[in-house]
Amino acid sequence: MVSVLFKTNIKCSGCVNKATPFLNETIGEDNWEVDVNTPDKVLTISNEAVSAEQVKQAVEKAGFTAVEIH
């Protein structure tokens, strides 16, 4: 499976908790994770059925930003 990566401003576990309902609804549980220990706070998506735009919208609904890493 191909993973898609996004640079985010989701900085801590509290931020992850805030974003979780939005990401689970759009991407599906267990299909994403945020590494808050990296400088770019990388969100990894492992659901090929979800577009980059859908991911960005879900993150923005939670109050954060996401930029796809190419």
TAMO-V25291 format. One record per pair of residues at least 24 apart in sequence whose C-alpha atoms are under 10 Angstrom apart, sorted by the first residue. I is the first residue (numbers start at 0). J is the second residue. D is the distance in whole Angstrom. If there is no record, write none. Layout:
i = <I & I>
j = <J & J>
d = <D & D>
//
This chain:
i = <0 & 0 & 0 & 1 & 1 & 1 & 1 & 2 & 2 & 2 & 2 & 2 & 2 & 2 & 2 & 3 & 3 & 3 & 3 & 3 & 3 & 3 & 3 & 3 & 3 & 3 & 3 & 3 & 3 & 3 & 4 & 4 & 4 & 4 & 4 & 4 & 4 & 4 & 4 & 4 & 4 & 4 & 4 & 4 & 5 & 5 & 5 & 5 & 5 & 5 & 5 & 5 & 5 & 5 & 5 & 5 & 5 & 5 & 5 & 5 & 6 & 6 & 6 & 6 & 6 & 6 & 6 & 6 & 6 & 6 & 6 & 6 & 6 & 6 & 7 & 7 & 7 & 7 & 7 & 7 & 7 & 7 & 7 & 7 & 7 & 7 & 7 & 7 & 7 & 8 & 8 & 8 & 8 & 8 & 8 & 8 & 8 & 8 & 8 & 8 & 8 & 9 & 9 & 9 & 9 & 9 & 9 & 9 & 9 & 9 & 9 & 9 & 9 & 9 & 10 & 10 & 10 & 10 & 10 & 10 & 10 & 10 & 10 & 11 & 11 & 11 & 14 & 14 & 14 & 15 & 16 & 17 & 17 & 17 & 17 & 18 & 18 & 18 & 18 & 18 & 18 & 18 & 19 & 19 & 19 & 20 & 20 & 21 & 21 & 21 & 21 & 21 & 21 & 21 & 22 & 22 & 22 & 22 & 22 & 22 & 22 & 22 & 23 & 24 & 25 & 25 & 25 & 25 & 25 & 25 & 25 & 26 & 26 & 26 & 26 & 39 & 40 & 41 & 41 & 41 & 41 & 42 & 42 & 42 & 43>
j = <45 & 46 & 47 & 44 & 45 & 46 & 47 & 30 & 31 & 42 & 43 & 44 & 45 & 46 & 47 & 31 & 41 & 42 & 43 & 44 & 45 & 46 & 47 & 49 & 50 & 51 & 54 & 67 & 68 & 69 & 31 & 32 & 33 & 41 & 42 & 43 & 44 & 45 & 51 & 65 & 66 & 67 & 68 & 69 & 33 & 39 & 40 & 41 & 42 & 43 & 44 & 51 & 54 & 55 & 64 & 65 & 66 & 67 & 68 & 69 & 33 & 34 & 37 & 38 & 39 & 40 & 41 & 42 & 43 & 64 & 65 & 66 & 67 & 68 & 33 & 34 & 35 & 38 & 39 & 40 & 41 & 42 & 55 & 58 & 63 & 64 & 65 & 66 & 67 & 35 & 38 & 39 & 40 & 41 & 42 & 58 & 62 & 63 & 64 & 65 & 66 & 33 & 34 & 35 & 39 & 40 & 41 & 42 & 58 & 61 & 62 & 63 & 64 & 65 & 34 & 35 & 36 & 37 & 38 & 39 & 40 & 41 & 63 & 35 & 36 & 40 & 61 & 62 & 63 & 61 & 61 & 58 & 61 & 62 & 63 & 57 & 58 & 59 & 60 & 61 & 62 & 63 & 57 & 58 & 61 & 57 & 61 & 54 & 56 & 57 & 58 & 59 & 60 & 61 & 53 & 54 & 55 & 56 & 57 & 58 & 60 & 61 & 57 & 57 & 49 & 50 & 53 & 54 & 56 & 57 & 58 & 50 & 53 & 54 & 57 & 68 & 65 & 65 & 66 & 67 & 68 & 66 & 67 & 68 & 67>
d = <7 & 8 & 8 & 9 & 6 & 8 & 7 & 9 & 9 & 10 & 6 & 5 & 5 & 7 & 8 & 10 & 10 & 8 & 6 & 5 & 7 & 8 & 8 & 10 & 9 & 8 & 10 & 8 & 8 & 9 & 10 & 10 & 10 & 6 & 6 & 5 & 6 & 9 & 9 & 9 & 8 & 6 & 5 & 8 & 9 & 8 & 8 & 6 & 5 & 7 & 8 & 9 & 9 & 9 & 9 & 6 & 5 & 4 & 5 & 9 & 9 & 10 & 10 & 9 & 5 & 6 & 5 & 6 & 9 & 8 & 6 & 5 & 6 & 6 & 9 & 10 & 9 & 10 & 6 & 5 & 6 & 7 & 10 & 9 & 7 & 5 & 4 & 7 & 9 & 9 & 10 & 8 & 6 & 9 & 10 & 10 & 9 & 6 & 6 & 7 & 10 & 8 & 9 & 7 & 9 & 6 & 8 & 9 & 9 & 10 & 9 & 6 & 8 & 9 & 9 & 6 & 8 & 9 & 9 & 9 & 6 & 10 & 10 & 6 & 9 & 9 & 9 & 9 & 9 & 10 & 10 & 10 & 7 & 9 & 10 & 8 & 7 & 9 & 8 & 5 & 8 & 8 & 10 & 9 & 8 & 9 & 8 & 9 & 9 & 5 & 7 & 9 & 7 & 6 & 10 & 7 & 10 & 10 & 6 & 7 & 9 & 8 & 9 & 8 & 8 & 10 & 7 & 7 & 9 & 7 & 10 & 9 & 8 & 7 & 9 & 10 & 10 & 9 & 10 & 10 & 9 & 10 & 9 & 10 & 10>
//
